[in-house]
Amino acid sequence: MTAPTLHDHDCALDEALDFLNTKELVSGSLVDHLEAPADAFDWLAARQLVHAELLDRERRRAADDPEAGARALARVRRVRDALRELTDAVVERRKAAPSALAEVNRAMRAREVIELEATDDGVQVGHRHVGDPVDDALARLAEPIVHEISGGRPERLRICDNDTCRWVFYDGSPTGRRRWCSMASCGNRAKAARHRARVKAGAADERTALSN
């Protein structure tokens, strides 16, 4: 039997965390990058989380029935926000909202059927889609986060220390003490802010000394 390999549509943890960050703070203001059904479909397509022909069918359905498209977008956002709540709860070491747990549990139940398929030289592990392809993609996005929380290194999940950013990321550094989503952006801004604060404090001390 051919050894099972990662399915073409399997999702890595970094991609799942990127999904959470489609709703982010930009200069302190909340921005949702999945503004319309097409945004959600494009995001899933770019990461090959759904067969192209199935996603095209969903695009046509949304174009023909805007309410169906709105429902699909709402499902995507609900699962994303529920996964963000679970991740935040793990990082903050608090109890997660029951509604978020229920939403993620629902998402995880929507999965393709794994089955054996014949090949020219034997048998391989295949799959068959049985439900909504968007729901299947959401299950794939939920899986790596759930697996990390339940059996990985959940203590390495992080939220950027920059209060105007708050990106979710996985800390893969050797020390496990990474604080920023990126040193090139938030880390450097924090360093610059601390420097300005020290300069300002030094100037104030100098003025105080001169006035005495």
ROFIDO-803286 format. One record per residue (C-alpha): residue in three letters; residue number from 0; x, z, y. Coordinates in steps of 0.02 Angstrom, whole numbers. Example, Ala and Ser with C-alpha at 12.3 -4.5 7.8 and 13.67 -1.06 7.14 Angstrom:
2
<type = ala	seq = 0	px = 615	pz = 390	py = -225>;
<type = ser	seq = 1	px = 684	pz = 357	py = -53>;
END
This chain:
212
<type = met	seq = 0	px = 0	pz = 0	py = 0>;
<type = thr	seq = 1	px = 64	pz = -41	py = 173>;
<type = ala	seq = 2	px = 108	pz = 118	py = 267>;
<type = pro	seq = 3	px = -14	pz = 159	py = 408>;
<type = thr	seq = 4	px = 49	pz = 120	py = 582>;
<type = leu	seq = 5	px = -15	pz = 157	py = 754>;
<type = his	seq = 6	px = -170	pz = 57	py = 790>;
<type = asp	seq = 7	px = -150	pz = -68	py = 931>;
<type = his	seq = 8	px = -273	pz = 31	py = 1036>;
<type = asp	seq = 9	px = -202	pz = 204	py = 1005>;
<type = cys	seq = 10	px = -165	pz = 302	py = 1162>;
<type = ala	seq = 11	px = -9	pz = 402	py = 1206>;
<type = leu	seq = 12	px = -16	pz = 568	py = 1297>;
<type = asp	seq = 13	px = 57	pz = 494	py = 1457>;
<type = glu	seq = 14	px = -82	pz = 364	py = 1462>;
<type = ala	seq = 15	px = -214	pz = 497	py = 1435>;
<type = leu	seq = 16	px = -143	pz = 600	py = 1578>;
<type = asp	seq = 17	px = -140	pz = 443	py = 1686>;
<type = phe	seq = 18	px = -326	pz = 431	py = 1650>;
<type = leu	seq = 19	px = -352	pz = 605	py = 1723>;
<type = asn	seq = 20	px = -252	pz = 554	py = 1876>;
<type = thr	seq = 21	px = -369	pz = 410	py = 1918>;
<type = lys	seq = 22	px = -455	pz = 545	py = 2020>;
<type = glu	seq = 23	px = -322	pz = 615	py = 2132>;
<type = leu	seq = 24	px = -280	pz = 695	py = 2298>;
<type = val	seq = 25	px = -205	pz = 574	py = 2422>;
<type = ser	seq = 26	px = -134	pz = 668	py = 2572>;
<type = gly	seq = 27	px = -254	pz = 808	py = 2529>;
<type = ser	seq = 28	px = -410	pz = 699	py = 2515>;
<type = leu	seq = 29	px = -494	pz = 668	py = 2347>;
<type = val	seq = 30	px = -493	pz = 485	py = 2296>;
<type = asp	seq = 31	px = -578	pz = 413	py = 2142>;
<type = his	seq = 32	px = -494	pz = 252	py = 2085>;
<type = leu	seq = 33	px = -637	pz = 216	py = 1964>;
<type = glu	seq = 34	px = -758	pz = 174	py = 2102>;
<type = ala	seq = 35	px = -859	pz = 41	py = 2011>;
<type = pro	seq = 36	px = -889	pz = -9	py = 1828>;
<type = ala	seq = 37	px = -764	pz = -153	py = 1849>;
<type = asp	seq = 38	px = -629	pz = -27	py = 1897>;
<type = ala	seq = 39	px = -656	pz = 69	py = 1736>;
<type = phe	seq = 40	px = -660	pz = -90	py = 1631>;
<type = asp	seq = 41	px = -501	pz = -154	py = 1714>;
<type = trp	seq = 42	px = -413	pz = 12	py = 1683>;
<type = leu	seq = 43	px = -458	pz = 11	py = 1498>;
<type = ala	seq = 44	px = -411	pz = -173	py = 1482>;
<type = ala	seq = 45	px = -241	pz = -148	py = 1562>;
<type = arg	seq = 46	px = -200	pz = -17	py = 1430>;
<type = gln	seq = 47	px = -275	pz = -120	py = 1287>;
<type = leu	seq = 48	px = -387	pz = 24	py = 1234>;
<type = val	seq = 49	px = -531	pz = -94	py = 1191>;
<type = his	seq = 50	px = -534	pz = -263	py = 1104>;
<type = ala	seq = 51	px = -543	pz = -396	py = 1240>;
<type = glu	seq = 52	px = -700	pz = -477	py = 1168>;
<type = leu	seq = 53	px = -791	pz = -310	py = 1160>;
<type = leu	seq = 54	px = -743	pz = -268	py = 1338>;
<type = asp	seq = 55	px = -799	pz = -440	py = 1397>;
<type = arg	seq = 56	px = -968	pz = -403	py = 1319>;
<type = glu	seq = 57	px = -978	pz = -240	py = 1417>;
<type = arg	seq = 58	px = -931	pz = -329	py = 1577>;
<type = arg	seq = 59	px = -1071	pz = -456	py = 1551>;
<type = arg	seq = 60	px = -1194	pz = -317	py = 1513>;
<type = ala	seq = 61	px = -1147	pz = -226	py = 1673>;
<type = ala	seq = 62	px = -1164	pz = -386	py = 1774>;
<type = asp	seq = 63	px = -1336	pz = -423	py = 1700>;
<type = asp	seq = 64	px = -1396	pz = -242	py = 1710>;
<type = pro	seq = 65	px = -1316	pz = -141	py = 1852>;
<type = glu	seq = 66	px = -1398	pz = 17	py = 1786>;
<type = ala	seq = 67	px = -1308	pz = -6	py = 1620>;
<type = gly	seq = 68	px = -1145	pz = -27	py = 1714>;
<type = ala	seq = 69	px = -1179	pz = 131	py = 1814>;
<type = arg	seq = 70	px = -1214	pz = 227	py = 1653>;
<type = ala	seq = 71	px = -1050	pz = 166	py = 1577>;
<type = leu	seq = 72	px = -954	pz = 218	py = 1732>;
<type = ala	seq = 73	px = -1039	pz = 388	py = 1732>;
<type = arg	seq = 74	px = -986	pz = 415	py = 1550>;
<type = val	seq = 75	px = -807	pz = 371	py = 1591>;
<type = arg	seq = 76	px = -804	pz = 489	py = 1739>;
<type = arg	seq = 77	px = -887	pz = 632	py = 1643>;
<type = val	seq = 78	px = -759	pz = 625	py = 1503>;
<type = arg	seq = 79	px = -615	pz = 610	py = 1626>;
<type = asp	seq = 80	px = -675	pz = 758	py = 1728>;
<type = ala	seq = 81	px = -706	pz = 861	py = 1571>;
<type = leu	seq = 82	px = -531	pz = 825	py = 1507>;
<type = arg	seq = 83	px = -461	pz = 873	py = 1677>;
<type = glu	seq = 84	px = -556	pz = 1038	py = 1670>;
<type = leu	seq = 85	px = -486	pz = 1075	py = 1496>;
<type = thr	seq = 86	px = -309	pz = 1034	py = 1553>;
<type = asp	seq = 87	px = -326	pz = 1138	py = 1710>;
<type = ala	seq = 88	px = -391	pz = 1284	py = 1606>;
<type = val	seq = 89	px = -240	pz = 1273	py = 1490>;
<type = val	seq = 90	px = -116	pz = 1265	py = 1634>;
<type = glu	seq = 91	px = -204	pz = 1405	py = 1729>;
<type = arg	seq = 92	px = -229	pz = 1508	py = 1569>;
<type = arg	seq = 93	px = -414	pz = 1533	py = 1593>;
<type = lys	seq = 94	px = -573	pz = 1497	py = 1496>;
<type = ala	seq = 95	px = -630	pz = 1316	py = 1507>;
<type = ala	seq = 96	px = -806	pz = 1275	py = 1566>;
<type = pro	seq = 97	px = -925	pz = 1261	py = 1416>;
<type = ser	seq = 98	px = -997	pz = 1099	py = 1486>;
<type = ala	seq = 99	px = -822	pz = 1021	py = 1483>;
<type = leu	seq = 100	px = -795	pz = 1075	py = 1303>;
<type = ala	seq = 101	px = -962	pz = 1001	py = 1253>;
<type = glu	seq = 102	px = -923	pz = 836	py = 1341>;
<type = val	seq = 103	px = -753	pz = 817	py = 1258>;
<type = asn	seq = 104	px = -826	pz = 862	py = 1089>;
<type = arg	seq = 105	px = -956	pz = 725	py = 1112>;
<type = ala	seq = 106	px = -821	pz = 601	py = 1161>;
<type = met	seq = 107	px = -715	pz = 643	py = 1009>;
<type = arg	seq = 108	px = -858	pz = 602	py = 890>;
<type = ala	seq = 109	px = -865	pz = 421	py = 949>;
<type = arg	seq = 110	px = -730	pz = 341	py = 841>;
<type = glu	seq = 111	px = -708	pz = 186	py = 736>;
<type = val	seq = 112	px = -719	pz = 196	py = 546>;
<type = ile	seq = 113	px = -550	pz = 191	py = 458>;
<type = glu	seq = 114	px = -554	pz = 82	py = 302>;
<type = leu	seq = 115	px = -439	pz = -12	py = 186>;
<type = glu	seq = 116	px = -413	pz = -199	py = 204>;
<type = ala	seq = 117	px = -335	pz = -325	py = 84>;
<type = thr	seq = 118	px = -175	pz = -413	py = 135>;
<type = asp	seq = 119	px = -75	pz = -553	py = 53>;
<type = asp	seq = 120	px = 45	pz = -424	py = -21>;
<type = gly	seq = 121	px = -71	pz = -278	py = -54>;
<type = val	seq = 122	px = -178	pz = -164	py = 53>;
<type = gln	seq = 123	px = -167	pz = -95	py = 229>;
<type = val	seq = 124	px = -262	pz = 33	py = 332>;
<type = gly	seq = 125	px = -384	pz = -51	py = 450>;
<type = his	seq = 126	px = -535	pz = -3	py = 552>;
<type = arg	seq = 127	px = -711	pz = -54	py = 596>;
<type = his	seq = 128	px = -797	pz = -20	py = 763>;
<type = val	seq = 129	px = -968	pz = 57	py = 740>;
<type = gly	seq = 130	px = -1024	pz = 109	py = 914>;
<type = asp	seq = 131	px = -1003	pz = 78	py = 1098>;
<type = pro	seq = 132	px = -826	pz = 13	py = 1134>;
<type = val	seq = 133	px = -814	pz = 113	py = 1296>;
<type = asp	seq = 134	px = -857	pz = 273	py = 1201>;
<type = asp	seq = 135	px = -726	pz = 226	py = 1071>;
<type = ala	seq = 136	px = -595	pz = 205	py = 1209>;
<type = leu	seq = 137	px = -642	pz = 374	py = 1282>;
<type = ala	seq = 138	px = -618	pz = 454	py = 1111>;
<type = arg	seq = 139	px = -444	pz = 376	py = 1104>;
<type = leu	seq = 140	px = -404	pz = 446	py = 1277>;
<type = ala	seq = 141	px = -466	pz = 619	py = 1229>;
<type = glu	seq = 142	px = -369	pz = 628	py = 1065>;
<type = pro	seq = 143	px = -190	pz = 650	py = 1128>;
<type = ile	seq = 144	px = -241	pz = 784	py = 1252>;
<type = val	seq = 145	px = -343	pz = 878	py = 1122>;
<type = his	seq = 146	px = -200	pz = 864	py = 996>;
<type = glu	seq = 147	px = -74	pz = 927	py = 1125>;
<type = ile	seq = 148	px = -184	pz = 1076	py = 1166>;
<type = ser	seq = 149	px = -221	pz = 1118	py = 985>;
<type = gly	seq = 150	px = -57	pz = 1081	py = 897>;
<type = gly	seq = 151	px = 75	pz = 1021	py = 1019>;
<type = arg	seq = 152	px = 159	pz = 1107	py = 1164>;
<type = pro	seq = 153	px = 17	pz = 1146	py = 1284>;
<type = glu	seq = 154	px = 133	pz = 1257	py = 1386>;
<type = arg	seq = 155	px = 220	pz = 1096	py = 1441>;
<type = leu	seq = 156	px = 63	pz = 1028	py = 1525>;
<type = arg	seq = 157	px = 84	pz = 1045	py = 1712>;
<type = ile	seq = 158	px = -6	pz = 1022	py = 1877>;
<type = cys	seq = 159	px = 104	pz = 967	py = 2022>;
<type = asp	seq = 160	px = 146	pz = 1113	py = 2136>;
<type = asn	seq = 161	px = 110	pz = 1006	py = 2288>;
<type = asp	seq = 162	px = -63	pz = 1064	py = 2345>;
<type = thr	seq = 163	px = -97	pz = 893	py = 2422>;
<type = cys	seq = 164	px = -59	pz = 806	py = 2256>;
<type = arg	seq = 165	px = -104	pz = 910	py = 2102>;
<type = trp	seq = 166	px = -62	pz = 771	py = 1977>;
<type = val	seq = 167	px = -68	pz = 817	py = 1794>;
<type = phe	seq = 168	px = 91	pz = 781	py = 1696>;
<type = tyr	seq = 169	px = 187	pz = 832	py = 1540>;
<type = asp	seq = 170	px = 350	pz = 923	py = 1569>;
<type = gly	seq = 171	px = 475	pz = 844	py = 1451>;
<type = ser	seq = 172	px = 627	pz = 917	py = 1541>;
<type = pro	seq = 173	px = 756	pz = 1013	py = 1437>;
<type = thr	seq = 174	px = 724	pz = 1176	py = 1531>;
<type = gly	seq = 175	px = 535	pz = 1160	py = 1539>;
<type = arg	seq = 176	px = 534	pz = 1213	py = 1721>;
<type = arg	seq = 177	px = 481	pz = 1053	py = 1808>;
<type = arg	seq = 178	px = 364	pz = 1088	py = 1955>;
<type = trp	seq = 179	px = 332	pz = 918	py = 2033>;
<type = cys	seq = 180	px = 252	pz = 759	py = 1970>;
<type = ser	seq = 181	px = 405	pz = 670	py = 2040>;
<type = met	seq = 182	px = 560	pz = 733	py = 2130>;
<type = ala	seq = 183	px = 566	pz = 567	py = 2223>;
<type = ser	seq = 184	px = 398	pz = 603	py = 2305>;
<type = cys	seq = 185	px = 324	pz = 777	py = 2298>;
<type = gly	seq = 186	px = 488	pz = 864	py = 2256>;
<type = asn	seq = 187	px = 580	pz = 789	py = 2403>;
<type = arg	seq = 188	px = 434	pz = 823	py = 2520>;
<type = ala	seq = 189	px = 434	pz = 1005	py = 2467>;
<type = lys	seq = 190	px = 622	pz = 1017	py = 2496>;
<type = ala	seq = 191	px = 603	pz = 937	py = 2667>;
<type = ala	seq = 192	px = 461	pz = 1056	py = 2711>;
<type = arg	seq = 193	px = 566	pz = 1207	py = 2660>;
<type = his	seq = 194	px = 711	pz = 1141	py = 2765>;
<type = arg	seq = 195	px = 598	pz = 1118	py = 2918>;
<type = ala	seq = 196	px = 532	pz = 1294	py = 2893>;
<type = arg	seq = 197	px = 709	pz = 1366	py = 2886>;
<type = val	seq = 198	px = 761	pz = 1269	py = 3042>;
<type = lys	seq = 199	px = 605	pz = 1328	py = 3133>;
<type = ala	seq = 200	px = 634	pz = 1508	py = 3079>;
<type = gly	seq = 201	px = 816	pz = 1496	py = 3132>;
<type = ala	seq = 202	px = 768	pz = 1428	py = 3303>;
<type = ala	seq = 203	px = 642	pz = 1568	py = 3326>;
<type = asp	seq = 204	px = 772	pz = 1700	py = 3280>;
<type = glu	seq = 205	px = 893	pz = 1622	py = 3404>;
<type = arg	seq = 206	px = 763	pz = 1626	py = 3545>;
<type = thr	seq = 207	px = 725	pz = 1807	py = 3503>;
<type = ala	seq = 208	px = 910	pz = 1852	py = 3507>;
<type = leu	seq = 209	px = 935	pz = 1766	py = 3675>;
<type = ser	seq = 210	px = 785	pz = 1854	py = 3752>;
<type = asn	seq = 211	px = 852	pz = 2027	py = 3705>;
END
